[in-house]
Amino acid sequence: MTLSTYLLYVAAVALLIATPGPTMLMCMTNA
C-alpha cells in the first residue's frame, strides 16, 4: 500500500472515530 493511500485510510478512520454515528452504522453494516 502506498503512503498516500495509507494516509487517506488513516484520515478516514480518524473521521469515523471522531463521529460515533457513522462508526456505529459501519459496524452494524459490516457485522
N, C-alpha and C positions, 0 to 999 in steps of 0.2 A: 504494500500500500504506500502510495506516495505521501510526501509531507503535507501537501495541500489538502489531499483527501482526508488525512488524519486530523488536521486542524479543523476542517469542516465538520467531521464527525464529532470531535470534542465540543465544538461550539453548539452543535445540535443537541448533544446530551446535556450540556450545561443549561441550555434553554429549557429543556424538558424538566430538569431537576428544579429549576427556578420557578417553574409554573406547575404546581401539583395537578391541576386539572387534566391537561393533555397527557401527563405521565400516567395517571390512573387509566385514562382512556386507552392508551397504548398497551398497558398491562392487561386490560380486560380483552382487548382485541387479539393480542398475541397468545394469551394463555388458553 
